[in-house]
Structure formats: C-alpha cells, structure tokens
C-alpha cells in the first residue's frame, strides 16, 4: 500500500519520459485505476486486484528503466518488480 502523494511524486517524474502510464494501484484510500496522459494524472476507485501494477509506454525506450527504478526507490522504497 502506497500513499497517493508519494505515488503522484513518482508519476510526476516519470511522466516526462512517458507517452502513457496506466494500471491499478492499492493506495491508502483503497484500490484505484491510475491513468496518466501528458500532464494529467487521473485516479478512479476500482475493485480489489491481486497486485498493484503499472504499465509505462516510454518515449525513450528502455532508457526509462533507470529513472523508474531510482525514483521508485527514492520516493516509495517498497519492493518493486520491473519487467521489460
């Protein structure tokens, strides 16, 4: 479970190099569908999911992996599995 403000800080950093970010996330407020396009970050309550996950559509190809990992570790600090 992650605080919405922490996730938003993370997304603000990564969205610069992303065309789109989407997924489902367990926040303190409950489960949310997360959609990021351009500068907009939208949250919609959703049903319980098995795991939190986000999909990143990168503007910079695999070079997005390092900023995702470093920003996540710095801002969130929770265990994260990153798949290419």
Secondary structure by P-SEA (a helix, b strand, c coil): cccaaaaaaaaaaacccccbbbbbbbccccccbbbbcccbbbbbbbcccccccccccccccccaaaaaaaaaaaccccbbbbcc
